[in-house]
């Protein structure tokens, strides 16, 4: 069985060469970005809050996600005003103060799935949860931490492949069924603004027909077929001709390897990256701060 996640497919769509480095050569940066760490820790904290209703449990799970060699990396705001542990805990606390009834609305929290979308092809991932809305219907929730929460944010998110594919899987798993009656698939997009001092939480709901979700799933299969062809033919071009994509939003984590050759390549590879064996599974990483 071949396994694909949203982040794996998106990586190929963003840059086939980046896909090769990560999923074929299995080269991983030794140091993750603070944006990725914050998104992951926030997800851990929200999951604990929805399960237990406890602020203490939420804060503890947040900090447990920010560890290196067993030690919590307690970055102070003066070190990183937006994405420190200290600031992250403040945002989490204010979120819980803003939405005290969220645990009681949570039907399920953190649903991991492995769903066969075609013969021999598994789509895997994690849905953040299922909430009961004011009208009694169910919606999956998609948490997003973002430093760019503009007017077009939800327009873009409602059409994103991740939201559509997760809604399709949720519908297949029966997560929208209430007492045996199937409801219209819905996604509750939960945006958490990352700022050094302002707290801002915004939400919106998108609804899709089963036909629209099926069309999106077929597009997923088309991307998977492109990946299969690329792996079979070993064709992985850089998705860039003028370096603008490689340096956008702080730069690609594989950018140091792009122009290095020979001994310099090996030196950078050994110092800044780690190579995992084929038997090691890094798992899915779809909790990442949106660069919108």
C-alpha positions as CSV (number, residue, x, y, z in Angstrom):
1,X,0.0,0.0,0.0
2,X,1.3,3.5,-0.9
3,X,0.6,6.1,1.7
4,X,0.1,9.8,1.0
5,X,-0.8,12.7,3.2
6,X,-2.0,16.2,2.4
7,X,1.4,17.6,3.4
8,X,3.2,15.0,1.2
9,X,1.1,15.8,-1.9
10,X,1.4,19.6,-1.3
11,X,5.2,19.3,-1.0
12,X,5.3,17.8,-4.5
13,X,2.9,20.5,-5.8
14,X,5.1,23.2,-4.3
15,X,8.4,21.9,-5.6
16,X,9.1,18.4,-6.9
17,X,12.8,18.7,-5.9
18,X,11.8,19.5,-2.4
19,X,9.6,16.4,-2.4
20,X,12.6,14.3,-3.6
21,X,14.9,15.6,-0.8
22,X,12.3,14.9,1.8
23,X,10.3,11.8,0.7
24,X,12.7,10.0,-1.6
25,X,16.2,10.9,-0.3
26,X,14.6,11.2,3.2
27,X,16.7,14.2,4.1
28,X,15.3,16.2,7.1
29,X,16.4,19.5,8.5
30,X,17.9,19.1,12.0
31,X,16.2,22.2,13.2
32,X,12.5,22.9,12.7
33,X,11.2,26.4,12.2
34,X,9.6,28.1,15.2
35,X,6.4,28.5,13.1
36,X,6.1,24.8,12.6
37,X,6.9,24.2,16.3
38,X,4.3,26.7,17.4
39,X,1.6,25.3,15.2
40,X,2.3,21.8,16.5
41,X,2.3,22.9,20.1
42,X,-0.9,24.8,19.7
43,X,-2.5,21.7,18.2
44,X,-1.4,19.6,21.2
45,X,-2.8,22.2,23.6
46,X,-6.2,22.5,21.8
47,X,-6.6,18.8,21.6
48,X,-6.0,18.4,25.4
49,X,-8.4,21.3,26.1
50,X,-11.2,19.7,24.0
51,X,-10.7,16.4,25.6
52,X,-10.5,17.5,29.2
53,X,-11.8,21.0,29.5
54,X,-8.7,21.8,31.6
55,X,-6.5,24.8,31.1
56,X,-3.7,23.1,33.1
57,X,-3.8,20.0,30.8
58,X,-3.8,22.2,27.7
59,X,-0.8,24.2,28.9
60,X,1.1,21.1,29.8
61,X,0.5,19.4,26.4
62,X,1.6,22.7,24.7
63,X,4.9,22.6,26.6
64,X,5.4,18.9,26.1
65,X,5.4,19.5,22.3
66,X,8.2,22.1,22.6
67,X,10.9,19.8,23.9
68,X,14.4,19.0,22.8
69,X,16.4,16.2,24.4
70,X,13.6,16.0,27.1
71,X,13.9,19.7,28.0
72,X,11.2,22.3,27.4
73,X,12.6,25.1,25.3
74,X,11.3,28.1,27.3
75,X,12.0,30.8,24.8
76,X,11.2,34.2,26.3
77,X,9.3,36.9,24.4
78,X,12.4,39.0,24.1
79,X,14.1,36.2,22.2
80,X,11.1,35.7,19.8
81,X,8.2,38.1,20.5
82,X,5.7,36.3,18.3
83,X,6.6,32.6,18.5
84,X,8.1,32.0,21.9
85,X,6.7,29.4,24.4
86,X,5.8,32.3,26.7
87,X,3.8,34.1,24.0
88,X,2.3,30.8,22.8
89,X,1.0,30.0,26.2
90,X,-0.6,33.5,26.5
91,X,-2.4,33.0,23.2
92,X,-3.6,29.5,24.3
93,X,-4.9,30.9,27.6
94,X,-6.7,33.8,25.9
95,X,-8.2,31.3,23.4
96,X,-9.6,29.2,26.2
97,X,-11.0,32.3,27.9
98,X,-12.7,33.3,24.7
99,X,-14.3,29.9,24.0
100,X,-15.0,28.3,27.4
101,X,-17.8,26.1,26.0
102,X,-15.7,24.4,23.3
103,X,-15.1,21.1,25.2
104,X,-18.9,20.7,25.6
105,X,-19.4,21.2,21.9
106,X,-16.7,18.7,21.0
107,X,-18.1,15.4,19.7
108,X,-14.7,13.9,18.9
109,X,-11.2,15.3,19.2
110,X,-8.2,14.4,17.0
111,X,-9.3,11.8,14.5
112,X,-6.4,10.0,12.9
113,X,-7.3,8.3,9.6
114,X,-5.9,6.0,7.0
115,X,-8.4,5.8,4.2
116,X,-8.1,3.8,0.9
117,X,-8.9,6.3,-1.9
118,X,-8.0,3.9,-4.8
119,X,-6.6,0.4,-5.2
120,X,-3.4,0.3,-3.2
121,X,-3.4,4.0,-2.3
122,X,-4.0,5.2,1.2
123,X,-4.6,8.8,2.2
124,X,-3.7,9.5,5.8
125,X,-3.8,12.4,8.1
126,X,-5.4,13.9,11.2
127,X,-8.7,15.8,11.6
128,X,-8.6,18.2,14.5
129,X,-12.0,17.3,15.7
130,X,-15.8,17.3,15.2
131,X,-17.9,20.0,16.8
132,X,-21.7,20.3,17.3
133,X,-22.9,23.6,15.9
134,X,-25.7,25.8,17.3
135,X,-28.2,24.3,14.9
136,X,-27.3,20.8,16.0
137,X,-25.4,19.8,12.9
138,X,-21.8,18.5,13.0
139,X,-18.7,20.0,11.4
140,X,-15.1,19.0,11.4
141,X,-12.8,21.6,12.8
142,X,-9.6,22.7,11.1
143,X,-7.2,24.7,13.4
144,X,-4.9,27.2,11.7
145,X,-2.2,29.4,13.3
146,X,-1.4,32.2,11.0
147,X,0.5,35.5,11.0
148,X,-1.5,36.7,8.0
149,X,-5.2,36.9,8.8
150,X,-6.4,39.3,6.1
151,X,-9.7,39.8,4.3
152,X,-9.1,37.0,1.8
153,X,-7.9,34.4,4.4
154,X,-11.2,32.4,4.7
155,X,-11.9,32.7,1.0
156,X,-8.6,31.0,0.3
157,X,-9.0,28.4,3.1
158,X,-12.5,27.4,2.0
159,X,-11.1,26.3,-1.3
160,X,-7.9,24.8,0.0
161,X,-7.1,21.2,-0.9
162,X,-6.6,20.3,2.8
163,X,-10.0,21.4,3.8
164,X,-11.7,19.8,0.8
165,X,-9.9,16.5,1.1
166,X,-10.5,16.3,4.9
167,X,-14.2,17.0,4.4
168,X,-14.3,14.2,1.8
169,X,-12.7,11.7,4.2
170,X,-14.9,12.9,7.1
171,X,-18.0,12.3,4.9
172,X,-16.7,8.8,4.0
173,X,-16.1,8.0,7.6
174,X,-19.6,9.1,8.5
175,X,-18.6,11.9,10.8
176,X,-21.5,14.1,9.6
177,X,-24.1,11.5,10.5
178,X,-26.5,12.4,13.2
179,X,-28.8,9.6,14.5
180,X,-28.4,7.8,11.2
181,X,-29.2,10.9,9.1
182,X,-26.4,12.2,6.8
183,X,-25.9,16.0,7.0
184,X,-24.3,18.3,4.5
185,X,-20.5,18.2,5.0
186,X,-19.2,21.2,6.9
187,X,-15.8,22.4,8.0
188,X,-15.3,24.9,10.9
189,X,-12.2,26.9,10.0
190,X,-10.6,28.1,13.3
191,X,-8.0,30.8,12.7
192,X,-5.6,31.8,15.5
193,X,-3.7,34.9,14.8
194,X,0.0,34.9,15.8
195,X,1.1,38.4,16.9
196,X,3.5,39.6,19.5
197,X,0.8,41.4,21.5
198,X,-2.6,41.3,19.8
199,X,-5.0,38.5,20.4
200,X,-7.3,37.7,17.5
201,X,-9.4,34.6,16.9
202,X,-11.7,34.3,13.9
203,X,-13.9,31.5,12.6
204,X,-15.9,30.7,9.5
205,X,-17.8,27.7,8.2
206,X,-17.7,26.2,4.7
207,X,-20.2,23.7,3.3
208,X,-19.7,21.5,0.3
209,X,-21.8,19.1,-1.7
210,X,-20.7,15.5,-2.0
211,X,-20.3,16.1,-5.7
212,X,-17.8,18.9,-5.1
213,X,-15.9,16.9,-2.6
214,X,-15.7,13.9,-5.0
215,X,-14.3,16.2,-7.7
216,X,-11.7,17.4,-5.3
217,X,-10.8,13.8,-4.4
218,X,-10.3,13.0,-8.1
219,X,-7.9,15.9,-8.3
220,X,-6.0,14.4,-5.3
221,X,-5.6,11.2,-7.3
222,X,-4.3,13.1,-10.3
223,X,-1.6,14.6,-8.1
224,X,-0.7,11.2,-6.8
225,X,-0.4,9.9,-10.3
226,X,2.0,12.8,-11.1
227,X,4.1,11.8,-8.1
228,X,4.2,8.2,-9.2
229,X,5.4,9.2,-12.7
230,X,8.0,11.5,-11.2
231,X,9.4,8.7,-9.0
232,X,9.3,6.2,-11.8
233,X,11.2,8.5,-14.2
234,X,13.3,10.3,-11.6
235,X,12.2,13.7,-12.8
236,X,12.1,16.2,-10.0
237,X,12.6,19.8,-11.3
238,X,12.9,22.8,-9.0
239,X,9.6,24.6,-9.1
240,X,11.4,27.9,-9.6
241,X,13.2,29.8,-12.3
242,X,14.1,33.0,-10.6
243,X,14.6,31.9,-6.9
244,X,11.5,33.8,-5.7
245,X,9.7,30.7,-4.5
246,X,12.8,29.4,-2.8
247,X,13.2,32.5,-0.7
248,X,9.5,33.3,0.0
249,X,8.3,33.5,3.6
250,X,11.7,33.1,5.2
251,X,13.1,30.6,2.6
252,X,12.8,26.9,1.9
253,X,14.6,24.8,4.6
254,X,16.4,23.0,1.7
255,X,17.7,26.2,0.1
256,X,21.3,25.8,1.5
257,X,21.6,22.6,-0.6
258,X,20.3,24.1,-3.8
259,X,23.6,25.6,-5.1
260,X,26.1,23.6,-3.0
261,X,28.2,21.0,-4.7
262,X,30.9,18.5,-3.8
263,X,32.5,18.9,-0.4
264,X,30.4,21.9,0.4
265,X,27.2,19.9,-0.2
266,X,28.4,17.1,2.1
267,X,29.5,19.6,4.8
268,X,26.1,21.3,4.8
269,X,24.3,18.0,4.6
270,X,26.2,16.6,7.6
271,X,25.9,19.7,9.8
272,X,22.3,20.9,9.1
273,X,20.4,17.8,8.0
274,X,19.9,14.2,9.0
275,X,19.2,11.2,6.7
276,X,16.6,8.6,7.8
277,X,16.6,5.1,6.6
278,X,13.8,3.8,4.5
279,X,12.4,1.8,7.4
280,X,12.0,4.9,9.5
281,X,8.6,6.6,9.2
282,X,8.6,10.3,10.0
283,X,4.8,10.4,9.9
284,X,2.5,13.2,8.7
285,X,3.3,16.9,9.4
286,X,0.2,18.9,8.4
287,X,0.3,21.1,11.5
288,X,2.2,24.1,10.1
289,X,1.7,27.8,10.3
290,X,0.1,29.0,7.1
291,X,2.1,31.2,4.9
292,X,-0.7,33.2,3.4
